[in-house]
Amino acid sequence: MEVMRMLFVTYMILVSYSMSQPLTARENSLFGLCSSVEHNLLHIQRIENAALKKRLTRYDGQLQTLKQQVEHMNEKLQYLNNKYDRLEYLLMETGMPTSTGISADQFVDQDNQHIAFYAAVSVDTETNPVVFDKVYLNDGDCYDNTTGIFKCSVSGVYHITWSVETFGEVDVGTILEVNGEEFGYTWTDSEDQQYDTSTGIAILRLQAGDIVKVTLQSGSKIDARQSTFTGHILFP
C-alpha cells in the first residue's frame, strides 16, 4: 500500500508537470505517463492480490483443521456422556447415591458426620432387647445405653456387629432387628463350666430414623465379659 501511495503521488506530480507544458506536448506526456503509472499500479495490485490469496488459502486450511478438531472433541464428549449415563444407571441399580440423587450440600453434610458406636454389657443381663450399657464410643450420639437402641441419624450403608457370651450350659439365641424386622441371628451353646461366644455381622443400608437393636430369641442370661454391640457408617 505504501508503494501504491508513492506511485499515486508521483502520478499527481507528473500530471501537474504536464499541465505546465504546451497542449500537444502536454497530452503526449500525460498519456504516456498515465499508461506507465497504470501499468505499475496494476502490477502491484496483482502482486498484492496473489499474496492475499495465499493468506486466505492458509487461513482456510487452518479453519478446516479447527473444524476437524472440534468434531473430534464433540465425539469424545458424546462418548463421555454415554459413559456417565451408564454409570448413573448402574449406581441407581445398586442403590448407591448418584449425582442427581443427592445434592452437593447433602453430600458434604453426610460425609462430615462420623457415626460410630461401641458398647458392652457391664454386668450379666437378661433384658430384652439387650442393653449394652457400658459405652466406649458414641460418635454422633446415636446409641442409647439405657435402651440398647441405635437410632440412625444419617442415611447410608452401615457395618453392624454384635457378640454374645454365655457360661455354664446356658443357650442364648439373638436377633438383630431393624424397625422390628429380622436381619441377623446368633446362637450360643456353652457347656458346663465353660464360656461360649457367638458373633453376628451385618452390612445394612439404613435410612435416617431407622432403629437397630439386639433382641433375645431364646435363653436367658447374657454374660458381661465379651458381649458387645458396635456399628459405624461406611459411606452415604
N, C-alpha and C positions, 0 to 999 in steps of 0.2 A: 504493500500500500504506500510506503514512503517513496518508492521508485516512481509509482504512478503519479503521486503528487508532484514530485520533482519534474517529471515529464510534462505534467499539465502546466506547471509554472513556466517551464521553458517554452511550451507551446504558446502561452499567452504573451510571453516576451517577444517571440518571433512574430506573432500576429501584430503586436504593436509596432514592431520594427517595420513590418511590411506595409503598414498603413502610412508610414512616412515616405515611402517610395512612390515614384510616378505610377499611374494606374496600371499600365500594361506590365511593367516590371513587378509592381505590387501583386497583381493577380497571379503571374507566373510563380513568384516567390511563395505566395500564400498557398497555392495549390500544391506545390512541391513539398513545402514544409508540412502541410496538413496530412498529405499522403504518408510521409515518413513517420510523423508522430502517431498517426492512426495505426500504422503497421506495428510500431513498437508497443503501442498500448494493447493491441490485440494479442501480440506475442506474450506480453506479460500476463494478460488475462488468462491465456491458455495454460501458462505455467502454474498460475495460482489455482486454476480450476483443477488441474491434474493433481496438485498437492492436496487440495481439499477433498478430491475424490478418494485419494489414498487414505486420508484420515477417516473419512466416512466408512470406507471398507473395513478399516481396522476396528473402528468403534462397533460396527455391525457384527464383526466376528466376536468381539468381547461380549456384546449383548446376547448373542446366541449361546455363548459359554455360560453366562449367568443364568439364562433361562433353563439350560440343562441342569445346572446345579440346584436351582430352585425345585425343579421337577423331582430330582433325586431326593432332596430333603423332604418334599411332600410325601414321597413314597415311604421314606423312613418313618416319618411322623405317623402315617396311617398304620404302618406295621406296629409301632409302639402303642398306638391307641387300641389296636386289636388285642395286643398282649395285655394291656391294662384292663380292658373289659373282661378278658378271660380270667385274670387274677381276681377281679372283683367278684365274678361269678363263683369261683372256687372258694373264696373266703365266705361268701354268703352260704354256700352249700355246707361248709364245715362249721358254721355258726360263729366264726370269728368276726370281729368288728371290721368294717370297711370304711373307706374314706367318706362315703356318702352316708354311712350308718352312724357315725359319731363325729361330733364337731371337734375342732381343734382345742377349744376351751375345755370340753368334757374330757378329752384325752389327756391334757396336761393335768387337770384336777385329779383324775383317777390314777394317773401314773405317779403322782406325788404323794398319794395316800398309801402308806405301807401298812397293810393289815396282816398281823401275825399274832398268834397267842400260843401259850404253852402252860398247861395247868396239870396238877396231880392231885390224887386223893391223899390227904394228910393222915387220916385215921380210917380204920375199917368202916365200911359203909354198906347200907342196904337200901339207900334211897333210889327212887325210880321216878324220873331219869337220874342217872348217876351224876352226882355233884362232885366235880373235881375242884376242890375248894382252895388248894394252895396254888397261887398264880405266880409263875416265874416270868412270864412275858405277856403283855396285853397291848401291843401297839395298835392304835385305832380304837381302843376301848370298846371292843365289840363282844367280848366274852364276859358273862355274868357268873361269878363264882358262888353266888348264893342260889342259883337255879340250875347251873350246869349247862346253860343255853348260850350258843354262839349265834348272834344276830348279825347277818351280813349287812354291811353299810355301803359297800361298793360292788357293783356288778362285775363279775369276772370269773375266771377259772381258778379254782382253789384246790390245794392239796391238803387233805384231812387224814389224820391218823388217830387211832385210839388203841390203847393197850389195857388189858385187864389181867390182874394176877389173883390167884386163889391159893388156898393152903388147906391141906388135910381133908381129902376126899370131898371137896366142895366143887360141884359142877355149876358153871355160870355161862349162860349164853347172852350175848348183847346184840343190839340192833342199832345201826346208825340211821337216824331219821332226819329227813328234810321236809319241813312243813307237814309232818305226820306220815310221810311216805318212806318206805324202807329202801335204803341204798347200800347196805352192807351188814355183814354178820361176823361174829366171832364165837368160838366155843372153847371153853377152858375146862379141862378134866384133870384135876390133880389127884394124886394117890396119897395114901396115908403118910402123914408127916413129911410131905414134900410140897414144894411150890410149883405152880404151873402158870404160864403166861401165854396169852394169845393176843395177836395184834391184827388190826384191820387197817387197810389203806384205801382211800377213795380219791379220785380226781373228779371234781364236780363243777359244773357251770352253775353258779348261783346268781340270783338277782338280788338287788338291794331290798332288804326286808325279809329275806328268807331266814328261817330258824333251823339251826342244826343242833342235834343233841344225841346222846347215847342213852338208850333205854335197856332195861333188863328183859330178856326173853324168858329166862327161867333161872332157877337157883336163887341164892340169897346174898350172902355176904361177899364183898369185894375187898381184897387185901390192899393195904395202903402203900406197900413198898414200891411197886412198879406199875401202878395203874395211872395212866396219863391220857391226856386229850390235847391234841395240837392241830394247828391249821394255819395256812398262810396263802395269800393271793399269789398266783403265778403270773398272770397277765390279765388285762381288762377284757 
